[in-house]
Amino acid sequence: MTKPRINPFSTLFDLLIDFALIGMGVLLYYHFSVHALAPVTLSPIVVDLFGSKTLAVWVISGVPVLAGVLSLLRTLFRIIRKPFVSS
């Protein structure tokens, strides 16, 4: 019986999505906390929901970073467990 193998293009696409999520979270944090990149700000409703602007920014930017890091770890463990498809 043959072992299941990983398609390299699928893995590259997964890595691209993972790094895009992490980059989006970092960019959101930079935009809302460091320097505004566009004339967009947080809604007062969101700030009131979390209690402060700082906490709102951490949650809004942290969710995509956390999702990206968890997905990146899953992808890396999948790469370690299974060999690539030989083309």
N, C-alpha and C positions, 0 to 999 in steps of 0.2 A: 504494500500500500504506500502511495506517495504522500509526502507531507504537503500540507497546503502552503502555497507560496504567496508572496506579496507582489503586487504590480507596482513597479517603480513610479509610474505616472500618477497612480492613485495616491501613493505616499507623498509625492511632491505637492499634489493638490491639497492634501490634508495639512501638510506643513505650511503651505501658503495661507490657508484659512486660519490656522492657529496663530501665525505671526501677524496676520491682519487684525485679528481680534485683540491681541496684546497691544499692537500699535494704535488701534482705535482708542483703547482705554487710556493709554499714555497721552495721546493727543487731546482727548477730552479733559483730562486732568490739567494739561498745560493750558488749554484754552480757558477753562473756568477759574484756574487758580493762579497762573503765572502771568500770561499775556494773552489778551483776546485776539484771536485770529480773524474773527468776523464780528459784525455787529449783532451778535446773538448772546443772550444772557439767560440765566436760570429763571424760570417762572417763580413768582412769589408763592404760588400754591405748593410747588415742590420744596421750596425752602421751608415753608411752614410745616409740611408733612414730616420732614426730617429734623426740624428744630433749629438747624443752623445751615448756613451756606457751606461751611467746611464739610460737615457730615454728608450733605446732599452731593457734593462733588466727589467725595470718597466713594459713596455708594454708586453713583452714576458711572464713574470711571473704573471702579473696582470690579463690577460685574463682568464686563467684557474681558478684563485682564484675567480674572479668576477662571472664566470659561476657557479662555485661550490657553492658559497654563495647564489646566486639567486635561484638555484635549491634546496638548503637546506631549504631556507625560504618557497619555494613553497611546499616542502614535509612536513614541520612542520605545515603549515596552513592546508594542506589536512588532516593531522592526527587530528588536533583539530576539524575540521568540521565534520568528519565522524567517526563513531565508527569502531572498528576492527571486523573482522569476527570471530565468536566463533567457535572454532574447535571441 
